[in-house]
Amino acid sequence: MTATSAAPTDRARSRARTGGPDEGSSWLEHVLGWTLVVVVAMFVTQVGWL
């Protein structure tokens, strides 16, 4: 692969943002996200789904 053929891919990747958190997001977001995962898992096991 040459630098010329890789350039359009890099440009497309930088434009294709999904609106998710940045790579350098704060630790609070990670803690809250994992807390949500644990709460949902506890709820699912209590209800008996899956």
C-alpha distances in whole Angstrom, upper triangle without the diagonal:
4,7,8,6,7,10,12,12,13,16,17,17,19,21,22,24,27,30,30,31,29,27,30,33,36,37,40,38,36,40,41,38,39,43,42,41,43,46,45,44,48,49,47,49,52,52,51,48,46
4,5,5,6,9,11,12,13,15,17,17,19,21,22,25,28,30,31,31,29,27,30,33,36,38,41,38,38,41,42,40,41,44,44,42,45,48,46,47,50,51,50,52,55,55,54,51,49
4,6,5,6,10,10,10,12,15,15,16,19,20,23,26,28,28,29,26,25,28,31,34,36,39,36,36,39,41,38,39,43,42,41,44,47,45,46,49,50,49,51,54,54,53,51,48
4,6,5,8,10,11,12,14,15,16,18,20,22,26,28,29,30,28,27,29,32,36,38,40,38,37,41,42,39,41,44,44,43,46,48,47,47,51,51,50,52,55,55,54,51,49
4,6,7,8,10,11,12,14,16,17,18,21,24,27,28,29,27,26,29,32,35,37,39,37,36,40,41,38,39,43,42,40,44,46,44,45,48,49,47,50,53,52,52,49,46
4,6,5,6,9,10,11,13,15,16,18,21,24,24,26,23,22,25,28,31,33,36,33,33,36,37,34,36,39,39,37,40,43,41,42,45,46,45,47,50,50,49,46,44
4,5,5,6,9,10,11,13,14,17,20,23,24,25,22,22,25,27,31,33,35,33,32,36,37,34,36,39,39,38,41,43,42,42,46,47,46,48,51,50,50,47,45
4,5,5,6,9,10,11,12,15,18,21,22,24,22,22,25,27,31,33,35,32,32,36,36,34,36,39,38,37,40,42,40,41,45,45,44,47,49,49,48,45,44
4,5,5,6,9,10,10,14,16,19,20,22,20,20,23,25,29,31,33,30,29,33,33,31,32,36,35,34,37,39,37,38,42,42,41,43,46,46,45,42,40
4,5,5,6,9,10,12,16,18,19,20,17,17,20,22,26,28,30,28,27,31,32,29,31,34,33,33,36,38,37,37,41,41,41,43,46,45,45,42,41
4,5,5,6,9,11,15,17,18,20,18,18,21,23,27,29,31,28,28,32,32,30,32,35,34,34,37,39,37,39,42,42,42,44,47,46,46,43,42
4,5,5,6,9,12,15,17,19,17,18,21,23,26,29,30,27,27,31,31,28,31,34,32,32,35,37,35,36,40,40,39,42,44,44,44,40,39
4,5,5,8,11,13,14,16,14,15,18,19,23,25,27,24,24,28,28,25,27,30,29,29,32,34,32,33,37,37,36,39,41,41,41,38,36
4,6,7,10,12,13,14,13,13,16,18,21,24,26,23,23,27,27,25,27,30,29,29,32,34,33,34,37,38,37,40,42,42,42,39,38
4,6,9,11,13,15,14,16,18,19,23,26,27,24,25,28,28,26,28,31,30,29,33,34,33,35,38,38,37,40,42,42,42,39,38
4,6,9,11,14,13,15,18,19,22,25,26,22,23,26,26,23,26,29,27,27,30,31,30,31,35,35,34,37,39,38,39,36,34
4,6,8,10,10,12,15,15,19,21,22,19,20,23,22,20,23,25,24,24,28,29,27,29,32,32,32,35,37,36,37,34,33
4,6,9,10,13,16,15,18,20,21,17,18,21,20,18,20,23,21,21,25,25,24,26,29,29,28,31,33,33,33,30,30
4,7,9,12,14,13,16,18,18,15,16,19,18,16,19,21,19,20,24,24,23,25,28,28,28,31,33,32,33,31,30
4,7,9,12,10,13,15,15,11,13,16,15,13,16,18,16,17,20,21,20,22,25,25,25,28,30,30,31,29,28
4,7,8,6,9,12,12,9,10,13,13,11,14,17,16,17,20,21,21,23,25,26,26,29,31,31,32,30,30
4,5,5,9,12,13,11,12,15,15,14,17,19,19,20,23,24,24,26,28,29,29,32,34,34,35,33,33
4,6,9,11,13,11,11,15,16,15,16,19,20,20,22,24,24,26,28,29,30,32,34,35,35,33,33
4,7,9,12,11,11,14,15,15,17,19,20,21,23,25,25,27,29,30,31,33,35,36,37,35,35
4,7,8,7,8,11,12,12,14,16,17,18,20,22,22,24,26,27,28,30,32,33,34,33,32
4,5,6,7,9,10,11,13,15,16,17,19,21,22,24,25,27,28,30,31,32,34,33,33
4,5,5,6,9,10,11,12,14,15,17,18,20,21,23,24,26,27,29,30,32,31,31
4,5,5,6,8,10,10,12,14,15,16,18,20,21,22,24,26,27,28,30,29,30
4,6,5,6,9,10,11,12,14,15,17,18,20,21,23,24,26,27,28,27,28
4,5,5,6,8,10,11,12,14,15,17,18,20,21,23,24,26,27,26,26
4,5,5,6,9,10,11,12,14,15,16,18,20,21,23,24,26,25,26
4,6,5,6,9,10,10,12,14,15,16,18,20,21,22,24,23,24
4,5,5,6,9,10,11,12,14,15,17,19,20,21,23,21,22
4,5,5,6,9,10,10,12,14,15,17,18,20,21,20,20
4,5,5,6,9,10,11,12,14,15,17,18,20,20,20
4,5,5,6,9,10,10,12,14,15,16,18,17,18
4,6,5,6,9,10,11,12,14,15,16,15,16
4,5,5,6,9,10,11,12,14,15,15,16
4,5,5,6,9,10,11,12,14,14,16
4,5,5,6,9,10,11,12,11,13
4,5,5,6,9,10,10,10,11
4,6,5,6,9,10,11,12
4,6,5,6,8,9,12
4,5,5,6,6,8
4,6,5,7,8
4,5,8,11
4,6,9
4,6
4
